[in-house]
Amino acid sequence: MTLPMIIQGGMGVAISNWRLAKTVSQAGQLGVVSGTGMSRILVSRLMEGDEGGHMRRALAHFPFQAPVEHILNTYYVEGGKAPDTPYLNIPAYSLKPTKALDILTIIANFVEVFLAKEGHDGVVGINLLEKVQLPNLASLYGAMLAGVDYVLMGAGIPMQVAGVLDRLVNHESVSYRVDVVGATAEDDYRIHLHPEELFPGIGEQMGSLKRPAFLPIISSLVLAQALLKRSEGSIQGFVIEGHIAGGHNAPPRGTVSYNEFGEPIYTTKDTVDLEKMKALGLPFWLAGGFGHPEQLRTALEQGAAGIQVGTAFAYCEESGMESHNKQRVLNKVLDEDIIVRTNAVASPTGFPFKVVDLEDTMSEQEVYEVRDRICDMGFLRTIYKRPDGKIGYRCPAEPIDDYVRKGGAVEDTEGRVCLCNGLGAAAGFPQTRDSGYVEASIVTSGNDLVNLKAAMKDGSPHYSARDVVQYLLREVAVPQ
């Protein structure tokens, strides 16, 4: 299989949607959908009336129609819900999710990958986060049912994913060890997925599935070496992501210091030795500030298979970013008045998180502080071991009293932002509260946003994903 020169970044929630991934794939590169939060996104799209009928078309291709009918009866609203009607909440994941939640998550990821692959023979990947462990088994299985070609995962150390892919090929039951604060070496906490219990006879009906290539997203040579040594299945390559990439970044290695804006300072310790990466013998792609044709050429000269690019694709016409915010950001880029900061505390994960300075979004503290703290999606909750030995769930962005009551430190709540709701709003699905409050967006981008003007076709704020691909490839020879 010919390796892509360009991997389109998997940006959540639903920024890297099926339309974006499909366009990039049809242009001969690796289009990637984000699998993070897809259960909520499918519900929201159905409640908005499923304009164009794309969700229902994909749902009609799912191999078991009884759960599809249940989903449509529960969430689909003909003509779309009223603007002030809240989206129905779905349960937050736990170590023992309901069958209905697993099925919804499987089907949501199936739908996204199916639509991205529909009508062409290009390759499509899915991006997931190790930090969002609980839905990942169901998300992977749903993507594989739709024939996903690549799985990419970062924001942690995904040792177990390759082995899970191997077993899901034959619809086998799988488990995933989860991180639990306060657990001891004797503890073994896992979430399980049993495909044949959810869909009896699916193995016989569908036969073996395609095993997608697995590309962990890493920030250090040490992590690449550890994954090769300890991964529970085979790895087909790596994406090496630098700290100026959008979304979540790996923390700096060693002692952390901060600049005048409270951003963590990275050093040469955070630079990966590419000669040593080449010695590992697997293809790798460079990410984080590589969204320019000369950088693709340089990456290839340094032995990389290519580059991963997010920011330039995040603001193209096909991306899932809400149109008003997209246009405001692009106008600021054209006016050379855009700022991206690395916020060390905003994300409940504890990882540094890139935030665009944009009026009336969660990047403004005064905007966020008027919001009642609530954790009603729970994708970024931490699992912890209670004094009685039972399991609990907490999030530093939930109500402070609740977090402290669950054993959390009050200082961990300072500056935390509800990314689940903020990123959902950024994709055009803001939750409406009973009080009438509408959730504000939070917009994330890589530092390369300030240079995005160069990628805009003819300097226009309206450009396509295909324009980005053509721009990136203009200095290299493309295999035919």
C-alpha positions in Angstrom: 0.0 0.0 0.0 1.4 3.4 -1.0 1.8 5.6 2.1 0.2 9.0 2.2 2.4 12.0 2.2 -0.3 14.0 4.0 -2.3 12.9 7.0 -5.1 15.3 7.7 -5.2 15.8 11.5 -8.0 14.2 13.5 -9.5 17.2 15.2 -12.3 16.8 17.7 -15.1 17.3 18.5 -16.3 16.7 14.9 -14.0 19.4 13.4 -12.5 16.5 11.4 -15.9 15.3 10.2 -16.7 12.9 7.5 -17.0 15.6 4.8 -13.4 16.8 5.5 -12.0 13.3 5.7 -13.8 12.3 2.5 -12.5 15.2 0.5 -8.9 14.6 1.6 -9.1 10.9 0.9 -10.5 11.6 -2.6 -7.5 13.9 -3.1 -5.2 10.9 -2.7 -4.1 11.5 0.9 -5.2 10.1 4.4 -8.5 11.7 5.5 -9.1 11.3 9.2 -12.3 11.5 11.2 -12.3 12.3 14.9 -14.0 9.6 16.9 -14.1 11.6 20.1 -17.6 12.3 21.4 -19.3 10.8 18.3 -22.2 9.4 20.3 -23.2 13.0 21.2 -22.6 14.2 17.7 -24.8 11.6 16.1 -27.6 12.4 18.6 -27.2 16.2 17.9 -27.3 15.7 14.1 -30.4 13.6 14.3 -32.1 16.1 16.7 -31.3 18.9 14.2 -33.3 17.0 11.6 -30.4 15.3 9.7 -30.2 17.8 6.9 -29.4 16.0 3.6 -30.4 12.7 5.2 -26.7 11.6 5.5 -27.0 10.1 8.9 -30.1 8.1 8.0 -28.4 6.9 4.8 -25.4 5.6 6.7 -27.6 4.1 9.4 -29.4 2.1 6.8 -26.2 0.3 6.0 -25.5 -0.8 9.5 -25.7 -4.6 9.6 -28.3 -4.8 12.4 -31.3 -2.6 12.0 -33.2 -3.1 15.3 -30.8 -0.8 17.3 -30.9 1.7 14.4 -34.7 1.9 14.6 -34.4 2.4 18.4 -31.9 5.3 17.9 -34.0 6.9 15.2 -37.2 6.6 17.3 -35.4 8.1 20.3 -33.4 11.0 18.8 -34.5 11.8 15.2 -36.6 15.0 15.0 -38.3 15.6 11.6 -37.5 19.1 10.6 -35.2 19.6 13.5 -35.7 20.6 17.2 -36.6 24.1 18.2 -33.6 26.3 18.8 -34.2 26.6 22.6 -34.8 22.8 23.1 -31.8 21.1 24.7 -30.2 18.1 23.2 -31.1 14.9 24.9 -28.3 13.8 27.2 -26.8 10.4 26.8 -25.3 8.6 29.8 -21.6 9.2 30.7 -19.4 6.2 30.2 -18.4 4.1 33.3 -16.5 0.8 33.7 -19.9 -0.9 33.2 -21.7 0.9 30.4 -25.1 -0.1 29.4 -25.5 -2.1 26.2 -27.4 0.8 24.7 -24.5 3.2 25.2 -22.0 0.8 23.7 -24.3 0.2 20.7 -24.9 3.9 20.2 -21.1 4.6 20.3 -20.4 1.7 17.9 -23.1 2.9 15.5 -22.0 6.6 15.7 -18.4 5.7 14.7 -19.7 3.4 12.0 -21.7 6.2 10.5 -18.8 8.7 10.5 -16.4 6.3 8.8 -19.0 4.9 6.4 -19.7 8.4 5.1 -16.1 9.3 4.9 -15.4 6.2 2.7 -18.6 6.2 0.7 -18.3 6.3 -3.1 -14.5 6.2 -3.5 -11.5 3.9 -2.9 -9.3 6.3 -0.9 -8.0 5.6 2.6 -9.7 6.9 5.8 -8.5 6.9 9.4 -10.0 7.6 12.8 -8.3 9.5 15.5 -9.0 8.7 19.2 -7.5 9.8 22.5 -5.9 7.5 25.1 -7.0 10.1 27.7 -10.6 9.3 26.8 -10.3 5.6 27.5 -13.8 4.4 28.3 -15.6 4.8 24.9 -12.5 3.6 22.8 -13.4 -0.1 22.5 -16.8 0.7 21.1 -15.4 3.5 18.9 -12.8 1.2 17.4 -15.2 -1.6 16.7 -17.7 0.7 15.1 -15.0 2.2 12.9 -13.8 -1.3 11.9 -17.3 -2.4 11.0 -17.2 0.5 8.4 -13.8 -0.6 7.1 -11.5 2.0 8.6 -8.0 1.9 7.1 -5.9 3.6 9.8 -6.3 4.2 13.6 -4.3 7.1 15.1 -4.2 7.7 18.8 -2.3 10.1 21.1 -2.8 12.0 24.4 -1.3 9.1 26.3 0.5 5.9 25.8 -1.7 3.5 23.8 0.0 0.2 24.6 -3.2 -1.9 24.3 -4.7 -0.6 21.1 -2.9 -2.8 18.6 -3.8 -6.0 20.4 -7.5 -4.8 20.6 -7.5 -4.3 16.8 -6.1 -7.8 16.3 -9.0 -9.4 18.4 -11.8 -7.2 17.0 -10.9 -8.4 13.5 -12.8 -11.6 14.5 -15.4 -9.9 16.7 -13.8 -11.4 19.8 -14.5 -10.0 23.3 -11.9 -7.4 24.3 -11.0 -5.6 27.5 -9.0 -2.5 28.2 -7.1 -1.6 31.3 -8.0 1.8 32.5 -6.1 4.4 34.5 -7.5 4.7 38.1 -6.1 7.3 40.5 -5.2 5.6 43.8 -5.0 2.1 42.3 -2.3 -0.2 43.6 -0.1 -2.7 41.6 -2.6 -5.4 42.6 -5.6 -3.7 41.1 -6.7 -4.5 37.6 -9.5 -2.2 36.4 -10.9 -2.9 32.9 -13.7 -2.0 30.6 -15.0 -4.8 28.4 -16.7 -5.1 25.0 -18.5 -8.2 23.9 -19.5 -7.8 20.2 -21.5 -11.1 20.0 -23.5 -10.1 23.0 -24.4 -6.7 21.5 -25.1 -8.1 18.0 -25.7 -11.9 18.2 -24.4 -13.7 15.1 -22.4 -10.7 13.8 -19.2 -12.7 13.3 -21.0 -15.3 11.1 -22.9 -12.6 9.3 -19.9 -10.3 8.5 -16.9 -12.6 8.6 -13.5 -11.3 9.5 -13.0 -7.5 9.4 -10.0 -5.6 8.0 -7.3 -4.9 10.5 -6.5 -1.2 10.2 -2.9 0.1 10.4 -2.1 1.6 13.8 -0.2 4.8 14.1 0.4 6.0 17.6 0.9 9.8 18.0 4.1 10.4 20.0 6.2 13.3 21.2 9.5 11.5 22.1 11.8 8.8 20.9 11.5 7.1 24.3 7.8 6.7 23.9 8.3 5.2 20.4 10.8 2.7 21.8 8.5 1.8 24.7 5.6 1.2 22.4 7.6 -1.0 20.1 8.8 -3.0 23.1 5.5 -3.3 25.0 2.7 -2.9 22.6 0.2 -5.8 22.7 0.1 -6.0 18.9 1.9 -4.7 15.8 2.5 -1.0 15.1 2.7 0.2 11.5 4.3 3.7 12.0 4.3 6.8 14.1 3.1 10.4 14.0 5.7 12.6 15.8 3.8 15.6 17.1 5.6 18.7 18.3 4.3 21.1 21.0 3.1 23.7 18.6 0.4 21.4 17.3 -3.2 22.2 18.1 -5.4 20.5 20.8 -3.7 18.7 23.6 0.1 18.7 23.8 2.4 16.5 25.7 3.8 18.3 28.8 7.5 19.4 28.5 10.0 16.8 29.6 11.9 17.4 32.8 11.3 20.4 35.1 8.5 22.6 33.8 8.8 26.4 33.8 6.4 29.0 32.4 6.6 32.2 30.4 4.9 35.5 31.2 1.6 34.3 29.8 1.6 31.1 31.9 2.5 28.9 29.0 4.8 25.9 29.6 8.3 26.4 28.1 9.6 23.6 25.8 13.3 23.0 25.3 15.6 20.8 23.1 14.7 17.9 25.4 11.3 17.9 23.6 12.8 17.5 20.1 12.9 14.0 18.6 16.1 12.8 17.0 14.9 11.8 13.6 18.1 9.8 12.8 17.2 7.5 15.7 13.6 7.4 14.6 14.7 6.2 11.2 16.7 3.4 12.9 13.5 2.0 14.3 12.6 0.9 10.8 9.0 2.2 10.7 7.5 5.0 8.7 6.8 8.3 10.5 5.1 11.5 9.8 6.0 14.9 11.3 3.3 17.1 12.9 3.0 20.5 14.6 3.7 23.5 12.4 4.3 21.5 9.2 1.4 22.9 7.2 3.6 24.4 4.4 5.0 22.9 1.1 8.6 23.5 1.9 8.2 21.7 5.3 6.8 18.7 3.5 9.8 18.7 1.2 12.1 19.0 4.2 10.3 16.3 6.1 10.7 13.9 3.2 14.4 14.8 2.9 14.8 14.0 6.6 13.4 10.5 6.1 9.8 11.0 7.0 7.0 9.5 5.0 5.2 12.8 5.1 3.5 15.2 7.4 0.3 15.5 9.5 -1.5 18.8 9.1 -4.5 20.0 11.2 -4.8 23.8 11.4 -5.0 24.4 7.6 -7.8 21.9 7.3 -9.6 23.0 10.5 -10.8 26.2 8.7 -11.5 25.0 5.2 -15.1 24.8 3.9 -15.5 21.1 4.6 -14.5 21.1 8.3 -17.0 20.8 11.0 -16.2 24.0 12.8 -19.3 26.3 13.4 -19.3 28.7 10.5 -19.5 32.0 12.5 -16.4 31.1 14.6 -14.6 29.9 11.5 -15.2 33.1 9.7 -14.2 35.2 12.7 -10.9 33.4 13.0 -10.1 33.7 9.3 -10.8 37.4 9.4 -8.4 37.8 12.2 -5.8 35.7 10.4 -6.2 38.0 7.3 -5.9 41.1 9.6 -2.8 39.5 11.2 -4.6 39.9 14.6 -4.8 36.3 15.7 -3.2 34.8 18.9 -3.0 31.2 20.0 -1.9 30.4 23.5 -0.9 27.1 25.3 -3.1 27.0 28.4 -1.5 24.8 31.0 -4.6 24.3 33.1 -7.7 24.6 30.9 -8.1 20.9 30.1 -9.4 18.6 32.7 -6.9 16.0 31.5 -4.0 18.0 32.9 -2.3 18.2 29.5 -1.4 21.6 28.0 -4.2 22.7 25.6 -4.0 25.2 22.7 -6.7 27.9 22.8 -7.4 30.6 20.3 -8.0 34.1 21.7 -11.5 34.8 20.4 -14.2 37.1 21.8 -17.3 35.5 23.4 -15.7 32.1 23.7 -14.5 30.1 26.7 -11.0 31.6 26.1 -12.3 34.7 27.9 -12.4 34.0 31.6 -15.3 36.4 32.1 -17.4 34.4 29.6 -16.7 31.1 31.3 -17.2 32.4 34.8 -20.9 33.2 34.2 -21.5 29.6 33.4 -22.9 27.3 36.1 -20.3 24.5 36.5 -21.8 21.2 35.3 -20.3 17.9 34.1 -23.1 16.3 32.0 -21.1 14.6 29.2 -18.2 13.1 31.3 -15.8 12.2 28.5 -12.8 13.6 30.4 -13.8 12.4 33.8 -11.0 10.8 35.9 -11.6 7.4 37.5 -10.5 7.2 41.1 -10.4 4.6 43.9 -12.5 5.6 46.9 -11.4 4.9 50.5 -13.9 2.1 50.6 -12.2 0.5 47.6 -15.1 1.2 45.2 -14.7 3.3 42.0 -15.8 6.9 41.6 -15.7 9.5 38.8 -14.7 13.1 39.1 -13.8 16.1 36.8 -12.0 19.2 37.9 -14.4 21.2 35.7 -17.5 20.0 37.6 -18.9 21.9 40.6 -16.1 22.6 43.0 -17.9 21.2 46.1 -18.6 18.0 44.3 -15.0 17.6 43.2 -13.6 18.2 46.6 -16.2 15.9 48.2 -14.9 13.2 45.9 -11.3 13.7 47.2 -10.1 16.1 44.6 -7.9 19.1 45.5 -9.6 22.4 45.2 -6.5 23.9 43.5 -7.0 21.5 40.7 -10.3 23.2 39.8 -8.7 26.6 39.2 -8.8 27.6 35.5 -10.3 24.3 34.4 -12.8 24.5 31.5 -15.5 22.1 30.4 -14.0 21.0 27.1 -16.8 18.5 26.4 -19.4 21.3 26.1 -17.0 23.9 24.7 -15.8 21.7 21.9 -19.3 20.5 21.1 -20.4 24.1 20.8 -17.4 24.8 18.5 -18.7 22.1 16.2 -22.1 23.9 16.1 -24.0 21.9 18.7 -24.1 24.1 21.9 -26.2 22.8 24.7 -29.1 25.0 25.9 -29.7 25.0 29.7 -33.0 25.3 31.4 -32.0 28.8 32.5 -31.7 29.8 28.8 -27.9 29.8 29.0 -26.3 28.6 25.8 -22.9 26.9 26.1 -20.0 29.0 24.6 -17.4 27.6 22.3 -13.8 26.9 22.9 -11.6 27.0 19.7 -8.3 25.2 19.5 -5.6 25.5 16.9 -1.9 25.0 16.4 0.5 27.9 16.6 0.7 27.8 12.8 -2.7 29.5 12.7 -0.8 32.8 12.4 0.6 31.7 9.1 -2.6 30.3 7.7 -2.9 33.1 5.1 -0.3 31.4 3.0 -2.5 28.3 2.6 -5.6 30.2 1.6 -6.1 30.0 -2.1 -5.6 33.5 -3.6 -5.8 34.9 0.0 -9.5 34.1 0.2 -11.2 33.1 3.5 -13.2 30.5 1.5 -11.0 27.6 0.5 -11.4 23.9 0.3 -9.6 20.9 1.7 -8.5 20.0 -1.8 -6.9 23.5 -2.1 -4.9 22.7 1.1 -3.7 19.4 -0.4 -2.7 21.0 -3.7 -0.9 23.7 -1.7 1.1 21.3 0.4 2.1 19.1 -2.5 3.3 21.9 -4.8 7.0 21.4 -4.2 7.2 17.6 -4.3 6.7 14.9 -6.9 3.5 12.9 -6.2 3.7 9.1 -7.0 1.1 8.2 -9.6 
